[in-house]
Structure formats: C-alpha cells, structure tokens
Amino acid sequence: TKTKIKITQEEYNGEISKIRAMVESGKTTWDAIDVDAATAQQGCDEGILLPIDYSKFGGKDKFVKGSTFECAVPTIIYSTIYAYDADKIKDGPKTIADLFDTKKWPGKRALQKTPFGNLEFALMADGVPVDKVYEVLKTKEGVDRAFKKLDTVKKDVVWWEAGAQPPQLLASGEVVMATAWNGRIFGANKTDKRNFKIVWDGQLQDWDLWAIPKGVKSLDATYAFLQFASSPEQQAEQTKYISYGPALAAATPHIAPDILKDLPTAPENAKTALANDPVFWGDNGEELRKRFNTWLAQ
C-alpha cells in the first residue's frame, strides 16, 4: 500500500540456472530475487544480475559491515551456531572450542554434512582469531589444520543435511550439541517450548539479499520496492516473525529488547562473529567439498 506497487510472489529453490535461463532467453519475468551470498557472487560474475546503485539507499555504509554485494542488497543476517539442551546440561558449553571438547562434554555432536562452516569452526576452536580464519584457510597448512581438528570429533559426529534435523536430534537426546541455523533453534524454543541454548561464540554469519536480474522490465518500480524493504522500520518489523537480524544498522534501535537478545546481530551476540566469505567459497568450494567427501569416506 505504501508504494502502490502490486507485488506478485513466486517461489524458486535458489537455482541460479533458472535466473540464467530467464536472462539468456531475453524473457526476464522476475524483478527482484531473494538470493544467498553464493548466488549473488556468481550471478554478478556471470553478468546475469545488475550492479546495485547503493546511492538509492543512502550508501553502502548504511548496512552492516561486510554485508553489501556489488549485485545484491542485503536484507537479513542469519547465522550457523551451535546449541545444547539446557534441560539436559545445566552449566553448558560457552565457547566454540567446547564444541570439540569431548573430554569435558562427552557425547555425540550433530554437524552439517558440508565443509562450509565446519572448517571455519574447527580453526576457531583451534585458536585461530576470527579475522584470520579465511587467511589461514587459503593455505594448504590451514586446510590440513582444520581437518586435523575435525578428526578429533569425527567418531562422535551425527551428520545432518536438513535444517529441521538439529532441533530433533537435540530433543531426542541423540546428540549433546548441534550446529544449526539460529532461526531453527529459536523456532523450536518458541513453538515446541524447548529449552535450547545457543552458543554465539564463533557464529558464522550469512545473508539473504535482493538481486535484480538483467533485462528487468520495470527497474524504477523494483528500486521502489527494494527501498521500501530496506527501510529501518520494515527491517525491524521482520524480526518479529523470525530471529534473523536486519542488514540495516539503523533498524536495531527499532527492535524491542526481548526480540533483539535472540538475533545474531545483537551487539552481545556478535562479539566474535565471523562473516562468511563467499568469494573464498566460490574459488575453493568445489575442491574443499571433494576433500571433505573423501575424508568422510575414510
């Protein structure tokens, strides 16, 4: 109602091939697309997403540091964290290193079946400072070091592939700790009245972003929508529905304290946060996935 622009919603599963086919056929029917960081990066490199004019949003510095992309404007910040059941463990783990400490915290851990996140967590648990993680991972020694740390928990891991699994594994008591997307843990606490506690130390932050495909029919209307979606009030409003942080720094004062405490971007929770490096994963992802799968099979 605010912009008087009619919004039609369509669903897709994040396949960049769908965007590519649309652009290459000259039949771009979507105006704004919700993308992840990897798609934002790849779509930009391939020239199928338009560069964003950040002057329409008051400049890049209005957004949380590290969240802006050349061809996509950030909307939410979510994170991969780990959690435990406070009904089962009273004085629970506090640091990312505790996730790997099977002597102090015996039992199974649920980890996502992917190198993404696990390699970063392993290095932080091994003492690599947050701001040096990707620097270290860019070296052969760094990758070896991360896998060596993962070796220490390998026999204690239950691997998960779907976002709904970590809360289920914690609830059943099959694992004592589980990495998860923070919104899933929040949801389990809210909906199923669980008493899961998130350990925010070493959280790996990631983004959802709005991108504009090449060949868009109504660029002005698209920017009007993105400006509306990027207003502090709208980004704050979003946090009432799911515990993901706003990408716009000015949205934080609009968020009620009882909601803010559960967001990845809350100052208290973000002290040791690591921002995902999509360029690193774009360059090295395939190679690291191969190595990870080989390591899993050993």
Steps between C-alpha positions, in 0.01 A plus 500: 500500500787737568647501148170407326698236313334158471727218617468154347689227682649197329707220649827346390755281677797728453614348170722747318426303179142633509624860512757430228242341266266795549767760423652311205162446333426873532183418695570642846171475690633552853589849626663430837637162611581385852849345471770361728856632506638238259231575239555876542871451435466256210214688334708815507808326357287354218335835425144371551435728799512880481743704712315672787484880515565543873441876480128411496544363854715781636829317435658167591598618848133490605525120507678268742871485415584226250140434395478702177560339160560660162185340352279443805370705792489317837171445679556260793795360690473146634766279645619146549553450872502204733254429777434260787199395708510695829256247653766233455818703564485750785829690471535475125780569249599863444756510217550363150789293643249320728328356192817295441574417866377142532680447832312775681181451297473131406232395251407540135508827306275576203688678221379594153626267227703765320846656532334844518495615862673191636843607374452850643375365835793256517758775450336736753482213751869439432583858597498687168370857556172584323662756268766250386278197427474539122863609473600171665248296295653634179816301578551123466626493861184676614273249330706214646472659843120527471463133398736394778271675750192337343679163540478546877118482494436292186396184687259707713317671212144450377481673161192705412382621159159663558442805721229323702739229621715678765204589730367144465840348582534722808143430614544122473826516694684328215756783507620730779577789264393589148602761247190656348356810340414730788139546382436125533607497864296811574201338328531180705507703822203712395279237339595179682582667833855361498773633725780504242786744561698654216875542537571814299880483527647447152162529323530498120285778357341490157251707302189492293503773239286659231639483148372646172527278191631642173219592262264606780189667357435763767822611665345807670223296661755237608714762673188648664426154646861446612509843665180411687646162605822673607338754729593472871134453599440210258824325591413531868147371430646184345667401828157446660449195279840328500816556701718626216674834531445805280772583250434870557682640803229766557237228552646384834359787714151410369524145639354415841766378752325164553527433123849647458655258753432206264645656183844417358564873457432594863822669623533245784465204260715636217823559696685206341289456186667393176350624171483238225743571215307405182797588278713246689230232465441591135871448428562196722163338568518222242848391602414511871177305449697226321751483782222502762317212329822301474570567870145388591548172314833418671 
